[in-house]
């Protein structure tokens, strides 16, 4: 399928990659509540049981970003496949479907 408006696809892919990366990096935390331990209590626990606490580092950020890129690529390919299926089936059914396939989706059927 030849896409007429490639800049729209690039923007969509970058947007999806950013959303997935943000979710992968920051979506693992929990909402703070009154029963959560304070920072001092966490440090005392870590010292008592000899546990080393690692903050989120650049590796987790890179993993989240790469995951976002992979999921953005997957979303773009699913969009392309869905465009092909939709336009193959409904292009000739009415003017709205033909217009959507021609101008919005960039389908060259």
C-alpha positions as CSV (number, residue, x, y, z in Angstrom):
1,X,0.0,0.0,0.0
2,X,1.4,3.4,-0.9
3,X,0.7,6.0,1.7
4,X,0.0,9.6,0.5
5,X,0.5,11.4,3.8
6,X,3.7,9.8,5.3
7,X,4.2,12.7,7.7
8,X,0.9,11.8,9.4
9,X,2.1,8.2,9.8
10,X,5.4,9.3,11.2
11,X,3.7,11.6,13.7
12,X,1.3,8.8,14.7
13,X,4.1,6.3,15.2
14,X,6.2,8.7,17.3
15,X,3.1,9.6,19.4
16,X,2.3,5.9,20.1
17,X,6.0,5.2,20.9
18,X,6.1,8.1,23.4
19,X,2.8,7.0,25.0
20,X,4.0,3.4,25.4
21,X,7.4,4.5,26.7
22,X,5.9,6.8,29.3
23,X,3.5,4.0,30.4
24,X,6.3,1.5,30.6
25,X,8.6,3.7,32.6
26,X,6.2,5.5,34.9
27,X,3.2,3.1,35.0
28,X,4.8,0.7,37.3
29,X,4.4,2.8,40.4
30,X,1.6,2.8,42.9
31,X,-0.5,5.6,44.2
32,X,0.7,6.9,47.5
33,X,-1.5,6.2,50.5
34,X,-1.5,7.0,54.2
35,X,-0.3,3.5,55.0
36,X,2.9,3.6,52.9
37,X,6.1,3.7,54.8
38,X,8.2,6.9,54.9
39,X,11.6,7.1,53.3
40,X,13.3,6.8,56.7
41,X,11.3,3.6,57.4
42,X,12.3,2.1,54.0
43,X,16.0,3.0,54.7
44,X,15.8,1.4,58.2
45,X,14.3,-1.8,56.7
46,X,16.9,-1.9,54.0
47,X,19.7,-1.6,56.6
48,X,18.1,-4.2,58.9
49,X,17.8,-6.8,56.2
50,X,20.9,-5.7,54.3
51,X,18.9,-4.9,51.1
52,X,20.3,-2.5,48.6
53,X,17.7,-0.2,47.1
54,X,18.3,0.7,43.5
55,X,16.6,3.8,42.0
56,X,15.2,3.7,38.5
57,X,18.2,4.3,36.2
58,X,19.0,4.9,32.6
59,X,18.6,1.2,31.8
60,X,15.0,1.1,32.7
61,X,14.4,4.3,30.8
62,X,16.0,2.8,27.8
63,X,14.0,-0.4,28.1
64,X,10.8,1.6,28.4
65,X,11.7,3.7,25.3
66,X,12.7,0.7,23.2
67,X,9.5,-1.1,24.3
68,X,7.5,2.0,23.2
69,X,9.2,2.0,19.8
70,X,8.5,-1.6,19.3
71,X,4.8,-1.2,20.3
72,X,4.6,1.9,18.1
73,X,5.9,-0.1,15.2
74,X,3.4,-2.8,15.9
75,X,0.5,-0.2,16.2
76,X,1.6,1.3,12.8
77,X,1.6,-2.2,11.1
78,X,-1.8,-3.1,12.6
79,X,-3.1,0.3,11.4
80,X,-1.8,-0.5,7.9
81,X,-3.3,-4.0,7.9
82,X,-6.6,-2.7,9.2
83,X,-6.6,0.0,6.5
84,X,-6.1,-2.6,3.8
85,X,-8.9,-4.8,5.1
86,X,-11.3,-2.0,5.7
87,X,-10.7,-0.4,2.3
88,X,-10.7,-3.7,0.4
89,X,-14.1,-4.5,1.9
90,X,-15.9,-1.2,2.1
91,X,-14.3,1.2,-0.5
92,X,-17.1,0.8,-3.0
93,X,-19.9,0.6,-0.5
94,X,-20.5,4.4,-0.1
95,X,-19.0,7.8,-0.6
96,X,-17.9,8.3,3.0
97,X,-15.9,5.1,3.0
98,X,-14.3,6.0,-0.3
99,X,-13.4,9.5,1.0
100,X,-12.0,8.1,4.2
101,X,-9.9,5.6,2.3
102,X,-8.6,8.1,-0.2
103,X,-7.9,11.2,2.0
104,X,-7.6,10.0,5.6
105,X,-6.0,6.6,5.2
106,X,-4.2,7.2,2.0
107,X,-5.3,4.0,0.4
108,X,-4.5,3.4,-3.3
109,X,-6.4,0.2,-3.7
